[in-house]
Amino acid sequence: MRGLGRRHPGTLDLRLTNGPLAGLEIQASAQASLLCLNIKVADRDTFERIVGTRGPLENQLAAIFNRPVALTLQQLNGEPW
C-alpha cells in the first residue's frame, strides 16, 4: 500500500499499489457510530469478482467492525457506477 495518509482532517486515505486490486483507493471516515468508506476502483468487474457486490460487502464489513458501514463505490475518475 502506498499513499497512506490524511488528505482531509477526519479521514484516512489508502491506495493499493500491487495485487489484483492495484489502484484501488479507499477513503475512510467515521460519523458517530457509522463507518463511511468511499472506494474508487479502476475495473468494476474485477472488483466485484474478487470482493463481491456492495450490499453483501457492507454487511460483512459491518460484522467485522461491529458498527454500521456505508459504502460508496466509484470509478477512479470519481464518476458513480
DSSP file (Angstrom, degrees, kcal/mol; ACC not computed):
  #  RESIDUE AA STRUCTURE BP1 BP2  ACC     N-H-->O    O-->H-N    N-H-->O    O-->H-N    TCO  KAPPA ALPHA  PHI   PSI    X-CA   Y-CA   Z-CA
    1    1 A M              0   0    0      0, 0.0     2,-0.3     0, 0.0    15,-0.2   0.000 360.0 360.0 360.0 142.7    0.0    0.0    0.0
    2    2 A R  E     +A   15   0A   0     13,-2.7    13,-1.1     1,-0.1     3,-0.1  -0.934 360.0  46.1-136.5 161.4    1.1    3.5   -0.8
    3    3 A G  E     +     0   0A   0     -2,-0.3     2,-0.4     1,-0.3    -1,-0.1   0.721  66.5 168.2  79.9  19.8   -0.3    6.9   -0.2
    4    4 A L  E     +     0   0A   0     -3,-0.1     2,-0.3    11,-0.1    -1,-0.3  -0.529  32.8  81.1 -67.6 124.1   -1.3    6.1    3.4
    5    5 A G  E    S-A   13   0A   0      8,-1.7     8,-3.3    -2,-0.4     2,-0.5  -0.995  78.1 -73.6 168.7-168.2   -2.2    9.4    5.0
    6    6 A R        +     0   0    0     -2,-0.3     6,-0.1     6,-0.2    -2,-0.1  -0.953  29.5 169.7-126.5 111.5   -4.7   12.0    5.6
    7    7 A R  S    S+     0   0    0     -2,-0.5    -1,-0.1     1,-0.2     5,-0.1   0.763  80.5  30.6 -85.3 -28.4   -5.6   14.5    2.9
    8    8 A H  S >  S-     0   0    0      3,-0.1     3,-1.8     0, 0.0    -1,-0.2  -0.975  97.4 -98.5-130.0 142.1   -8.6   15.8    4.9
    9    9 A P  T 3  S+     0   0    0      0, 0.0     3,-0.1     0, 0.0    -2,-0.0  -0.339 109.9  22.4 -57.9 137.3   -9.0   16.1    8.6
   10   10 A G  T 3  S+     0   0    0      1,-0.3    20,-0.5    19,-0.0     2,-0.3   0.514 108.0  94.0  84.4   4.8  -11.0   13.2   10.0
   11   11 A T  E <   - B   0  29A   0     -3,-1.8     2,-0.4    18,-0.1    -1,-0.3  -0.910  58.6-148.9-127.5 157.8  -10.3   10.9    7.0
   12   12 A L  E     - B   0  28A   0     16,-2.4    16,-2.9    -2,-0.3     2,-0.5  -0.996  15.9-158.4-123.5 125.9   -7.8    8.2    6.2
   13   13 A D  E     +AB   5  27A   0     -8,-3.3    -8,-1.7    -2,-0.4     2,-0.3  -0.902  12.6 177.5-110.5 131.0   -6.8    7.7    2.6
   14   14 A L  E     - B   0  26A   0     12,-2.8    12,-2.7    -2,-0.5     2,-0.4  -0.960  10.5-169.3-130.0 148.0   -5.3    4.4    1.2
   15   15 A R  E     -AB   2  25A   0    -13,-1.1   -13,-2.7    -2,-0.3     2,-0.4  -0.974  19.0-137.3-138.3 124.0   -4.2    3.4   -2.2
   16   16 A L        -     0   0    0      8,-2.6     7,-3.6    -2,-0.4     3,-0.1  -0.640  18.0-176.0 -79.5 133.2   -3.3   -0.2   -3.2
   17   17 A T        +     0   0    0     -2,-0.4     2,-0.3     5,-0.2    -1,-0.1   0.514  61.2  23.8-110.8  -7.2   -0.2   -0.4   -5.4
   18   18 A N  S    S+     0   0    0      3,-0.1     3,-0.3     0, 0.0    -1,-0.1  -0.949  85.8  50.9-149.3 172.0    0.0   -4.1   -6.2
   19   19 A G  S >  S-     0   0    0     -2,-0.3     3,-1.7     1,-0.2    -3,-0.0  -0.297 102.2 -46.6  89.6-178.2   -2.0   -7.2   -6.4
   20   20 A P  T 3  S+     0   0    0      0, 0.0    -1,-0.2     0, 0.0    30,-0.1   0.720 139.1  45.8 -65.5 -21.4   -5.3   -7.9   -8.2
   21   21 A L  T >  S+     0   0    0     -3,-0.3     3,-2.2     3,-0.1    -5,-0.3   0.022  78.9 155.5-108.9  27.2   -6.9   -4.7   -6.9
   22   22 A A  T <   +     0   0    0     -3,-1.7    -5,-0.2     1,-0.3    20,-0.2  -0.268  65.6  30.0 -55.2 137.1   -3.9   -2.4   -7.6
   23   23 A G  T 3  S+     0   0    0     -7,-3.6    -1,-0.3     1,-0.3    -6,-0.1   0.163  83.3 139.8  96.5 -16.9   -5.0    1.2   -8.0
   24   24 A L    <   -     0   0    0     -3,-2.2    -8,-2.6    -9,-0.1     2,-0.4  -0.377  37.2-157.1 -61.0 134.0   -8.0    0.8   -5.6
   25   25 A E  E     -BC  15  40A   0     15,-2.6    15,-2.9   -10,-0.2     2,-0.4  -0.949   8.2-168.1-118.3 137.4   -8.4    3.9   -3.4
   26   26 A I  E     -BC  14  39A   0    -12,-2.7   -12,-2.8    -2,-0.4     2,-0.5  -0.987   7.2-170.8-125.6 130.3  -10.2    3.9   -0.1
   27   27 A Q  E     -BC  13  38A   0     11,-2.4    11,-2.7    -2,-0.4     2,-0.4  -0.983  16.5-170.4-117.7 119.1  -11.2    7.0    1.9
   28   28 A A  E     +BC  12  37A   0    -16,-2.9   -16,-2.4    -2,-0.5     2,-0.3  -0.874  13.6 157.3-114.0 141.6  -12.4    6.1    5.4
   29   29 A S  E     -BC  11  36A   0      7,-2.1     7,-3.3    -2,-0.4     2,-0.4  -0.974  28.7-133.0-152.3 161.4  -14.1    8.3    7.9
   30   30 A A  E     - C   0  35A   0    -20,-0.5     2,-0.5    -2,-0.3     5,-0.2  -0.966  11.9-172.6-121.9 136.9  -16.4    7.9   10.9
   31   31 A Q  E >   - C   0  34A   0      3,-2.8     3,-2.4    -2,-0.4     2,-0.3  -0.937  69.0 -53.7-128.6 107.2  -19.5    9.8   11.7
   32   32 A A  T 3  S-     0   0    0     -2,-0.5     0, 0.0     1,-0.3     0, 0.0  -0.474 123.4 -20.9  56.4-121.6  -20.8    9.0   15.2
   33   33 A S  T 3  S+     0   0    0     -2,-0.3     2,-0.4    -3,-0.1    -1,-0.3   0.474 118.0 102.2 -93.7  -0.6  -21.1    5.2   15.1
   34   34 A L  E <   -C   31   0A   0     -3,-2.4    -3,-2.8    33,-0.1     2,-0.6  -0.704  60.1-150.8 -89.7 128.8  -21.2    5.0   11.2
   35   35 A L  E     -Cd  30  69A   0     33,-2.7    35,-2.6    -2,-0.4     2,-0.5  -0.881  14.6-159.0 -95.5 119.5  -18.1    3.9    9.3
   36   36 A C  E     -Cd  29  70A   0     -7,-3.3    -7,-2.1    -2,-0.6     2,-0.5  -0.882   9.7-175.5-104.5 124.8  -18.1    5.6    5.9
   37   37 A L  E     -Cd  28  71A   0     33,-2.9    35,-2.8    -2,-0.5     2,-0.6  -0.976   9.1-168.3-122.7 120.3  -16.0    4.0    3.2
   38   38 A N  E     -Cd  27  72A   0    -11,-2.7   -11,-2.4    -2,-0.5     2,-0.5  -0.940  14.7-169.3-105.6 115.7  -15.6    5.6   -0.3
   39   39 A I  E     -Cd  26  73A   0     33,-3.4    35,-2.6    -2,-0.6     2,-0.5  -0.920   8.4-165.8-114.4 126.5  -14.0    3.1   -2.6
   40   40 A K  E     -Cd  25  74A   0    -15,-2.9   -15,-2.6    -2,-0.5     2,-0.3  -0.942  13.3-178.6-111.7 128.0  -12.7    4.1   -6.1
   41   41 A V  E     - d   0  75A   0     33,-2.7    35,-1.1    -2,-0.5     3,-0.2  -0.921  30.7-146.0-128.3 151.8  -11.8    1.3   -8.5
   42   42 A A  S    S+     0   0    0     -2,-0.3     2,-0.5     1,-0.3    -1,-0.1   0.843  93.9  30.0 -80.2 -36.2  -10.5    1.1  -12.0
   43   43 A D     >  -     0   0    0      1,-0.1     4,-2.2    32,-0.1    -1,-0.3  -0.920  60.6-167.8-134.5 106.9  -12.4   -2.0  -13.0
   44   44 A R  H  > S+     0   0    0     -2,-0.5     4,-2.9     1,-0.2     5,-0.3   0.889  89.4  54.1 -60.8 -42.4  -15.8   -2.8  -11.5
   45   45 A D  H  > S+     0   0    0      1,-0.2     4,-2.1     2,-0.2    -1,-0.2   0.922 110.6  45.6 -61.2 -45.0  -16.0   -6.3  -12.9
   46   46 A T  H  > S+     0   0    0      2,-0.2     4,-2.0     1,-0.2     5,-0.2   0.923 113.4  50.6 -63.4 -44.1  -12.7   -7.3  -11.3
   47   47 A F  H  X>S+     0   0    0     -4,-2.2     4,-3.2     1,-0.2     5,-0.7   0.943 112.8  44.9 -58.7 -50.2  -13.6   -5.7   -8.0
   48   48 A E  H  X5S+     0   0    0     -4,-2.9     4,-0.9     1,-0.2    -1,-0.2   0.831 110.9  54.3 -67.4 -31.6  -16.9   -7.5   -7.8
   49   49 A R  H  <5S+     0   0    0     -4,-2.1    -1,-0.2    -5,-0.3    -2,-0.2   0.891 118.3  35.2 -67.0 -37.9  -15.4  -10.8   -8.8
   50   50 A I  H  <5S+     0   0    0     -4,-2.0    -2,-0.2    -5,-0.2    -3,-0.2   0.919 136.6  16.2 -83.1 -46.3  -12.8  -10.5   -6.0
   51   51 A V  H  <5S-     0   0    0     -4,-3.2    -3,-0.2     1,-0.3     2,-0.2   0.665 100.3-125.2-106.6 -19.4  -14.8   -8.8   -3.2
   52   52 A G     << -     0   0    0     -4,-0.9    -1,-0.3    -5,-0.7    -2,-0.1  -0.465  42.9 -40.0 100.8-177.3  -18.4   -9.2   -4.2
   53   53 A T     >  -     0   0    0     -2,-0.2     4,-2.0    -4,-0.1     5,-0.2  -0.353  59.9-100.3 -87.1 168.8  -21.2   -6.7   -4.6
   54   54 A R  H  > S+     0   0    0      1,-0.2     4,-2.8     2,-0.2     5,-0.2   0.887 112.4  52.3 -58.0 -50.1  -21.9   -3.6   -2.5
   55   55 A G  H  > S+     0   0    0      1,-0.2     4,-2.0     2,-0.2    -1,-0.2   0.949 114.3  39.4 -57.4 -57.3  -24.8   -5.0   -0.3
   56   56 A P  H  > S+     0   0    0      0, 0.0     4,-2.4     0, 0.0    -1,-0.2   0.868 115.2  54.7 -61.7 -35.0  -23.1   -8.2    0.9
   57   57 A L  H  X S+     0   0    0     -4,-2.0     4,-2.6     2,-0.2     5,-0.2   0.918 106.7  50.7 -64.8 -42.7  -19.8   -6.4    1.3
   58   58 A E  H  X S+     0   0    0     -4,-2.8     4,-2.4     1,-0.2    -1,-0.2   0.920 111.4  49.0 -58.2 -43.9  -21.4   -3.7    3.5
   59   59 A N  H  X S+     0   0    0     -4,-2.0     4,-1.9    -5,-0.2    -2,-0.2   0.907 111.3  48.6 -63.9 -42.5  -22.9   -6.5    5.7
   60   60 A Q  H  X S+     0   0    0     -4,-2.4     4,-2.1     2,-0.2    -2,-0.2   0.920 113.2  47.1 -64.0 -43.6  -19.6   -8.3    6.0
   61   61 A L  H  X S+     0   0    0     -4,-2.6     4,-2.9     1,-0.2     5,-0.2   0.884 109.2  54.2 -66.5 -38.1  -17.7   -5.1    7.0
   62   62 A A  H  X>S+     0   0    0     -4,-2.4     4,-1.2    -5,-0.2     5,-1.1   0.894 110.0  47.8 -61.8 -39.4  -20.4   -4.2    9.5
   63   63 A A  H  <5S+     0   0    0     -4,-1.9    -2,-0.2     2,-0.2    -1,-0.2   0.893 113.8  47.2 -67.8 -39.6  -20.0   -7.6   11.1
   64   64 A I  H  <5S+     0   0    0     -4,-2.1    -2,-0.2     1,-0.2    -1,-0.2   0.933 121.6  34.5 -66.8 -46.5  -16.2   -7.2   11.2
   65   65 A F  H  <5S-     0   0    0     -4,-2.9    -1,-0.2     2,-0.2    -2,-0.2   0.527 100.4-132.4 -89.3  -6.1  -16.2   -3.7   12.6
   66   66 A N  T  <5S+     0   0    0     -4,-1.2    -3,-0.2    -5,-0.2    -4,-0.1   0.887  76.3  84.5  55.7  43.1  -19.2   -4.2   14.8
   67   67 A R  S   <S-     0   0    0     -5,-1.1    -2,-0.2    -6,-0.2    -1,-0.2  -0.962  91.3 -78.4-162.1 157.5  -20.8   -0.9   13.6
   68   68 A P        -     0   0    0      0, 0.0   -33,-2.7     0, 0.0     2,-0.4  -0.326  44.6-154.5 -63.0 145.2  -22.9    0.2   10.6
   69   69 A V  E     -d   35   0A   0    -35,-0.2     2,-0.6   -11,-0.1   -33,-0.2  -0.984  10.2-161.0-125.9 130.9  -21.0    0.7    7.4
   70   70 A A  E     -d   36   0A   0    -35,-2.6   -33,-2.9    -2,-0.4     2,-0.5  -0.961  16.7-165.3-109.4 119.5  -21.9    3.0    4.5
   71   71 A L  E     -d   37   0A   0     -2,-0.6     2,-0.5   -35,-0.2   -33,-0.2  -0.909   9.3-172.7-112.8 127.1  -20.1    2.0    1.3
   72   72 A T  E     -d   38   0A   0    -35,-2.8   -33,-3.4    -2,-0.5     2,-0.4  -0.977   8.3-160.4-117.0 129.6  -19.8    4.2   -1.7
   73   73 A L  E     +d   39   0A   0     -2,-0.5     8,-0.9   -35,-0.2     2,-0.3  -0.928  17.6 164.7-113.6 133.9  -18.3    2.8   -4.9
   74   74 A Q  E     -dE  40  80A   0    -35,-2.6   -33,-2.7    -2,-0.4     2,-0.1  -0.917  39.6-101.6-138.7 163.2  -16.9    5.0   -7.7
   75   75 A Q  E >   -d   41   0A   0      4,-3.1     3,-2.4    -2,-0.3   -33,-0.2  -0.470  47.4-102.6 -75.4 160.8  -14.8    4.8  -10.7
   76   76 A L  T 3  S+     0   0    0    -35,-1.1   -34,-0.1     1,-0.3    -1,-0.1   0.800 122.6  59.7 -58.1 -29.6  -11.2    6.1  -10.3
   77   77 A N  T 3  S-     0   0    0    -36,-0.2    -1,-0.3     2,-0.1   -35,-0.0   0.445 122.8-104.9 -80.3   2.6  -12.2    9.3  -12.1
   78   78 A G  S <  S+     0   0    0     -3,-2.4    -2,-0.1     1,-0.3    -1,-0.1   0.328  75.8 138.1  94.2  -7.4  -14.9   10.0   -9.4
   79   79 A E        -     0   0    0      1,-0.1    -4,-3.1    -5,-0.1    -1,-0.3  -0.494  55.3-118.1 -70.7 138.8  -17.9    9.0  -11.6
   80   80 A P  B      E   74   0A   0      0, 0.0    -6,-0.2     0, 0.0    -1,-0.1  -0.317 360.0 360.0 -70.3 161.9  -20.5    6.9   -9.8
   81   81 A W              0   0    0     -8,-0.9    -7,-0.1    -6,-0.0    -2,-0.0   0.475 360.0 360.0 -76.2 360.0  -21.3    3.4  -11.0
